[in-house]
Amino acid sequence: MRATATVVIPTLNEADAIGAVVREIPRDVAAEIIVADSGSTDGTQQVAEAAGARVLDLRQRGYGLACARAAEAADPASNVIVFMDGDGADRADLMYLLVDPIRAGTHDFVIASRTRGNRDPGSMSWHQVVAGQAAGLGMRALYGVRYTDMCAFRAIRRSSLVGLNLQEMTYGWNIEMQMQAARAGLRILEVPVPYRCRAGGESKVAGSLRGTLRAGWRIVTTFVRVAGSAKPAPLP
């Protein structure tokens, strides 16, 4: 089957890992790979380009901003957008598990679950596991959709993503996507996927108390905002 997916990878100083991440992506799944870089100073952009990715030099910070800009820049022929991290923890070689259900027409949004998959020791901190489970319980109570994680590794039909009109440009991007997808009645599938320790560098979230608190605050405020907003009309 012809590759019709664009893979989006937001980065900030991931030179140690990004080359291997790009090379691991199966080209029969991905028509193009976009690395959206938020001002790396360690050569991430050059390594990504050498590995075969197209690089967007954003020079602005914001996880959600990077994801949104790259999705907007995707080849018009791509009808699936895949999001993943650039630290080497996500199993890019298993991307077909996320993309195939969308290609088959059975689902609109497919998200990997690290908590249901096999995790390398030390790949997730206890508070990441608890946060994902707590958010999942909250979304199930609100929308009846079962999530067990907020994993960055996910695929969504491009038309569905556009229709969600996501507003959060920081670390709340992932949970807003999950909440809005549930609210809009998208056909959602969560699949267990193995998860590795990062290949190099330092996590911008779990790597420090400050990063954890900042990301946690954005996730909580996004949850509250979306939960309290008017429900949109179902997407076609």
RAWOLIN-V781496 format. One record per residue. RES is the residue in one letter. PSI is psi in whole degrees, 0 to 359 (* if undefined). Layout:
<<RES | PSI> <RES | PSI>>
This chain:
<<M | 139> <R | 138> <A | 130> <T | 13> <A | 144> <T | 129> <V | 127> <V | 127> <I | 105> <P | 137> <T | 154> <L | 104> <N | 63> <E | 35> <A | 328> <D | 335> <A | 331> <I | 326> <G | 313> <A | 325> <V | 312> <V | 317> <R | 336> <E | 343> <I | 125> <P | 126> <R | 349> <D | 355> <V | 316> <A | 121> <A | 330> <E | 158> <I | 124> <I | 121> <V | 115> <A | 103> <D | 131> <S | 38> <G | 41> <S | 148> <T | 9> <D | 11> <G | 13> <T | 315> <Q | 316> <Q | 319> <V | 318> <A | 316> <E | 318> <A | 331> <A | 349> <G | 10> <A | 156> <R | 132> <V | 131> <L | 118> <D | 92> <L | 322> <R | 26> <Q | 144> <R | 155> <G | 111> <Y | 310> <G | 323> <L | 315> <A | 316> <C | 316> <A | 315> <R | 320> <A | 319> <A | 321> <E | 328> <A | 359> <A | 151> <D | 131> <P | 338> <A | 346> <S | 124> <N | 1> <V | 135> <I | 126> <V | 133> <F | 140> <M | 163> <D | 161> <G | 19> <D | 0> <G | 0> <A | 325> <D | 143> <R | 85> <A | 330> <D | 345> <L | 19> <M | 331> <Y | 334> <L | 331> <L | 323> <V | 323> <D | 318> <P | 331> <I | 316> <R | 322> <A | 347> <G | 11> <T | 339> <H | 158> <D | 335> <F | 123> <V | 127> <I | 138> <A | 144> <S | 116> <R | 327> <T | 335> <R | 345> <G | 180> <N | 123> <R | 136> <D | 143> <P | 130> <G | 0> <S | 333> <M | 139> <S | 161> <W | 325> <H | 335> <Q | 318> <V | 313> <V | 319> <A | 317> <G | 319> <Q | 320> <A | 316> <A | 320> <G | 318> <L | 319> <G | 317> <M | 328> <R | 321> <A | 323> <L | 317> <Y | 352> <G | 14> <V | 135> <R | 111> <Y | 145> <T | 2> <D | 164> <M | 39> <C | 140> <A | 340> <F | 109> <R | 157> <A | 144> <I | 143> <R | 134> <R | 316> <S | 326> <S | 318> <L | 314> <V | 318> <G | 337> <L | 335> <N | 56> <L | 140> <Q | 337> <E | 120> <M | 12> <T | 213> <Y | 357> <G | 359> <W | 313> <N | 314> <I | 328> <E | 318> <M | 315> <Q | 318> <M | 314> <Q | 326> <A | 318> <A | 317> <R | 326> <A | 356> <G | 25> <L | 154> <R | 110> <I | 140> <L | 132> <E | 128> <V | 136> <P | 131> <V | 137> <P | 153> <Y | 134> <R | 168> <C | 151> <R | 147> <A | 342> <G | 174> <G | 194> <E | 136> <S | 135> <K | 346> <V | 295> <A | 353> <G | 349> <S | 157> <L | 320> <R | 315> <G | 320> <T | 315> <L | 319> <R | 313> <A | 318> <G | 319> <W | 317> <R | 323> <I | 315> <V | 314> <T | 325> <T | 317> <F | 313> <V | 317> <R | 312> <V | 320> <A | 329> <G | 0> <S | 164> <A | 143> <K | 128> <P | 165> <A | 147> <P | 143> <L | 151> <P | *>>
